[in-house]
């Protein structure tokens, strides 16, 4: 007799206003400069779309991704994984799912900016089909100093990128 001990499949669901406080709490845990509630609401009421990763609808949020969509292009504004759940592939699962959703909705390209020093995020993006296209010199200026932003693009029209 064998017992299946694999974890249950995780669910990706669209971010709704009912989930906003959970997404904002994760944003505050993941970033030194969390988005304000007004910004979240403005994005979700306009051109923003967000998705959550969780075990079930009634379980805590493990990760979120937030995009801005204009015509056939999307920009990844933020993606975060709960610090206690990192290193388990949740970010990659969420990113791959959201890229598939964006492709289904007619998006052809997704762009993002990432700090040059954020090697774990860069690795995630490159494994997901993003290619570095440009550098914005001295883009990030904060208490940590000055740092370049790397601009990455993912073409959803290329086979194998979704």
N, C-alpha and C positions, 0 to 999 in steps of 0.2 A: 504494500500500500504506500502510495506517495502522497505527500502533502505539498500543495503549491504555496510557497512562502514568498512569492514575488509580491511587491507592493501593488496595491490597486492602481489601475490606470488613473492618471490625473486628468482633470477636466479644465478646458479653457472655455471661459465664458466672457461675454461682453460686459464691460464695466458699466454699471448703472449708478444713478444717484444714491440708491440704497447701499451700495458698496463703497461710496466715496470716503467715508471716515476710515475704513480699513485700508484703502489704497493710500490715503494721506498719512496714516500712521506708518505704513511701510516706507513711504517716501521720506518721512522724517528720520526713520531708523537707518536708511541707506545713504542719505545725502546730507552734507553740511548746509546746503542751501535749499531746503524743501520748498516746493511750490506752494503758494498761498491757496486757501480755499477758493478765493475769488478767481484765481487763474484756472484752477481745476474746473470750476463751474463754467467759466467762460469757454474753455476749450471744449467741454462736453456739450455745451449748448450750440457751439459753432462747428468748426471744421475738425475738431478733435474726436478721436475714437480711442477707447482703451479696452484692454482685455486683462483678465485675471486668470491665474493658475491656482487651482485648489483641488483637494481630494474629492470633495462633494460640495454642493451648494451651501450646506450648513457648516462647513469647516473653515478654519482660518485661511486667509490669503497667503499663498506661498510666494507669489511673484506677480508683478504687473508690468504691462507695457503700455505706453501712451504715445500716440501718433497724432500728427496734424496731416490732413489730407486735402490737397488742392488739385482738382481735376484728376489727372492720371499719375500724380506724384504724391508720395508720402514722406514725411520726415519723422524719424524716431526721436521723440523728445526725451523720453526717459524709459529705462527698463531697470527693474530692481528685483532682487530675490531676497527673501527674508534671511538675515544673517545666520540664523540657526539652520537654514535649509540649503545653504550654498554648497557647491561642490557635488551636487547630485544630478546635474543635467537639467534642472528645472528651467534655467534661463534659456538654454538651447531649445528645449521643447516649446516653451512659450514663444520664442522668436520664430521658430519654424512654422508654428501654427498661425501666428499673426501674418507672416509673409504669405502664407497660402490664402488666408482670408483677403488680404489686400489684393492679391493677384485675381481672385475670383470677382472682386468688385471693380476690376479694370485698371488697377494701378500698374504702371509699367516700371517705375523706379522708386526706390526707397533710399533716402540719404540720412546720414547722421554725422554728428561731430563727437569726437572722443578725445579726452586728454591723452597726450603722448605717453604719459606714465601709466595709464590704465591698461596694463598688459593683459590682464584677464579678460577685460571687455573686448580688447582688440582681437584676442584669440577667438572669442565667441563669434564676433562679427565675421572674421575671415573664414572660419569654419562654416558659416551660414551663407557664404557666397558674396560677401561684401568685399570690395576692392578699394584700396586707398586711391583717391583721385587728386587730393590737394592738401595743402597745409595752410592754416591760418596762424601766422606768427603772432606770438604774445597775446593770444585770444583770451586766455583765462588769467585774470589778475585778482588775486585774493590773498588772504593771510599766509598761504603756503608759498606765495611768490608769483612768478609769471611763467606761463606754460603755453606751448603751442597746442592748437586743436588740429587733429587729423580729420579730414573729410573723407568719409567712405560712402560709396554708392553700391547698391545692389540692383541689377537689372532683372526684373521679374519676367522679362520676355525671353531670357536665355534658358534653354532646357537645363534642368538640374538645379536651378536656383530656388526652387520652392519645394 
